[in-house]
Amino acid sequence: MISFDKAKRLKGLNLEWNPKVGDLYKPKYSHNPFIFSLDTLTLDNTEIKIILQTIKEDENNIWFPSLDQLLDEIEKRNFMWTTHYVNFNKCKYLCVIYEILNNGMLSMDDERFHGDTKEDSVADALTWILENNKI
């Protein structure tokens, strides 16, 4: 799970959240995030969609994207990524991103992001992409 500060930063950069069952989010009134889960035996798809839309529309909710959601967002923005366990200088994970150029080739320049968790290093990479308008 990414840190609260990283989740809040991504929200501030307008990362689109399409809520689904299993997502982590933190409502304003709680100190801890919740896992969105439902008893699907008692709710139909329409009711589930209404609940998810209500959660999404509440601007006070902070979404904690999962690792696969973060990586999908990086790929949507024409970047290739790799992650490595490095245990370097107290940081344990490295995420390296390469921009995919218009001709389909990879940029020779890479960007590197270190973090205590794989999720945090990937969240930093996505934050860099969003901050640098690499959309």
N, C-alpha and C positions, 0 to 999 in steps of 0.2 A: 504494500500500500504506500502511495506517495504521502509526503508530509502535508499537513493542513496548509502551511504557507504556500507550497507549490500548487496545491489544488486551487487555492484562492487566487494566486497569480494567473493561472491558466484561465480561470473564470473572468478575471479582469481583462484578459486578452481576447475575450469573446470566443473561447473554444466552445463550439456547439455541443450540447448534451442532448442525446436522444435516449432518455431513460429506458431501462429494461430491467426485468427481474434479475436480481443478483448484483445490481450496482450498489456501490457504497455512496451514501450522501450524508451530509450533516445539516440538520435543520438549525435555525438560529437559536431555538430554545434548548438545545442539547449541547453538552460538552463533548459527547462522543458521537462518531458516525454510526449510522444505521445501515444494515444490509436490507435492500428492498426485496422482500419476499412476500409471497401471497399463497394462500390456500386455494389453489386453482380448482379444487373440487367444488368450492362454494361461489366462485366468481366466474362470470363468463368473460370472453375477450373484450367486449365493449366496456364492461366495468373496469377491467384492468387498464385499458387504454385511457379511460377518464382519470383514474387515479394517477397514472404515470404523467399525464398532461398537467394535472394539478400540481404535482411535485415539481415538474420542469418550470412551470410558470411562476413559482414562488421565488422571487429574486434573492431571498435570504438563504436558500439552500445552496450548499457547496457540494459539488460532485467530485468524487475521488475516482478518476479514471483508472481502470486496471491496466496492467502492462500491455495486454493485447490491444486495448483501445488506444493507448498512447502510440504504439507502433503503427497501428492502422492510420492514425492521424498524420504521422510522419510520412508514410507512404503516399497518402492522398496529396501531399504537397510536393511530390516528385523528388523524394529523397530515399536513398538506400541507407540502411543502418546495419551496424554490427554491435554486439555487446560482448564484453569480456570480463571475467573475474581477474582482477589485477593485484589487489591488496597492496597498493602503492600509496605511501605517504598518508596513512590512516584512511584513505578512501579505498573501498573494496571493489567498486565496479566502474567500468568505462563504457561509454556509448560513443561510437564514432559514426558520424553521418557524412554522406557524400551526395551532392546534388546531382540529379539526373538531368543532363543538358537537353536542349531541343533536338539535337541529333541522336539522342539515345545513349550517348557516351556518358561516363561518370566524370564529374569535375575532378581535376587533379588536387584541388584543395579539399581538405576535410576539416571538420570541426569536432573537437573532443570534449566530452563532459564526464566528470568524475562524480561519484556519489557513494554514500554508505549503502544504498540499496540499488538494485538494477532499475527499479521503478523510478527512483529519484534521478538517476543519471539520464534516463530516457525522458523524463519530464523536463529536465533542464534543456535537453536537445530540442524538444518540441517548443519550449518557451523561446529559445533562441530563434527558431524558424519563424514563429509568430511575431516576435519583436522586430525582426529584420524584414518583415513583409515578404517572406519567401512562401507566398501562398499560391 
